[in-house]
Amino acid sequence: MSPEKAADVNGPTAVIKSCAKMDHLATSGTLLNQKFTPDVVAGEEGLAHMADLVRSYFAMDGHHIQFNIIDRATLIEAQKNPEEYKDLIVRVAGYSDFFRNLDKPLQDEIINRTEQSFN
């Protein structure tokens, strides 16, 4: 139920508000992917923002949210040089896998997910 790439232009709060509008119980399961760069969630302030986001989503009856905390440049580098990033694990859609094990279209999908921020 994640927004289409580049459609989530109003930040992570707008994303969770939109996704929380649906009846998650009626669907028998939903998941929401979000991507942040490490600097956005760093330190006490970043951790507080993440905790507030998750708590808010669950308070609105959202059921599943998962994160990749990595920047686009690192993923592109991992795609070009998979042996140098053999331990890189990413969240895909309800599961995790080694980035190097994913086929290129799926790697591209993860690379192109919007890098959210709290600003």
C-alpha positions in Angstrom: 0.0 0.0 0.0 3.0 2.2 -0.3 2.7 5.3 -2.4 3.9 5.2 -6.0 7.5 6.4 -6.2 7.7 10.2 -6.3 4.0 10.5 -5.4 4.7 10.9 -1.7 5.8 14.5 -1.8 4.3 15.7 1.4 6.5 13.7 3.8 6.0 10.6 6.0 3.3 12.1 8.1 1.1 12.6 5.0 1.9 9.1 3.9 0.7 7.5 7.2 -2.4 9.7 7.3 -3.3 8.5 3.8 -2.6 4.9 4.5 -4.5 4.9 7.8 -7.7 5.8 6.0 -8.3 2.3 4.8 -9.7 -0.5 6.9 -6.6 -2.6 7.6 -8.7 -5.4 9.3 -10.8 -5.8 6.2 -7.8 -6.4 4.0 -6.4 -9.3 6.0 -3.0 -7.6 6.0 -1.3 -4.5 4.8 2.3 -3.3 4.7 3.7 0.1 4.2 7.3 0.7 3.1 9.2 3.8 4.0 12.8 4.8 3.3 14.9 7.2 5.3 18.6 8.1 5.0 20.7 7.4 8.1 21.2 11.1 8.9 17.4 11.7 9.1 17.0 9.2 11.9 20.3 9.8 13.7 20.6 10.9 17.3 18.0 11.4 19.9 15.9 13.8 17.7 15.9 11.3 14.8 14.9 8.5 17.0 12.2 10.5 18.6 10.8 11.4 15.2 10.8 7.7 14.1 9.1 6.7 17.4 6.5 9.4 17.0 5.8 8.3 13.4 5.3 4.7 14.3 3.2 5.5 17.3 1.0 7.8 15.3 0.5 5.3 12.6 -0.6 2.6 15.1 -2.8 5.1 16.9 -4.6 5.7 13.6 -5.1 1.9 13.4 -2.3 1.3 10.9 -1.0 -2.2 11.1 2.4 -2.7 9.5 5.1 -0.3 8.6 8.6 -1.2 7.7 11.7 0.8 6.9 14.9 0.8 4.9 17.4 3.2 6.5 19.9 3.7 3.7 20.7 6.3 1.1 20.3 6.0 -2.6 24.0 6.4 -3.4 24.8 3.4 -1.2 22.2 1.2 -3.0 23.5 2.3 -6.4 27.0 1.4 -5.3 25.9 -1.9 -4.0 24.2 -2.6 -7.3 27.4 -1.9 -9.2 29.7 -3.7 -6.8 27.6 -6.5 -5.1 30.7 -8.3 -3.7 31.6 -5.2 -1.7 28.1 -5.1 -0.2 27.5 -8.8 0.3 26.1 -8.3 3.8 23.6 -5.6 2.9 20.1 -6.6 3.8 17.0 -4.6 2.8 13.3 -4.8 3.5 11.5 -5.6 0.3 7.7 -6.1 0.9 7.0 -8.0 4.1 10.4 -9.8 4.0 14.1 -9.0 4.1 16.7 -10.2 1.7 20.3 -9.6 0.7 20.3 -6.7 -1.8 22.6 -8.6 -4.1 20.1 -11.5 -4.3 17.4 -9.4 -5.7 16.9 -9.1 -9.5 17.7 -5.7 -11.0 14.1 -4.5 -11.4 13.5 -5.1 -7.7 16.8 -3.4 -6.7 15.7 -0.5 -8.9 12.4 -0.3 -7.1 14.1 -0.1 -3.7 16.6 2.5 -5.0 13.8 4.6 -6.4 11.7 4.7 -3.2 11.3 8.2 -1.9 13.9 9.1 0.8 11.6 10.6 3.4 12.6 13.3 5.9 10.9 15.0 8.9 11.6 18.5 7.7 
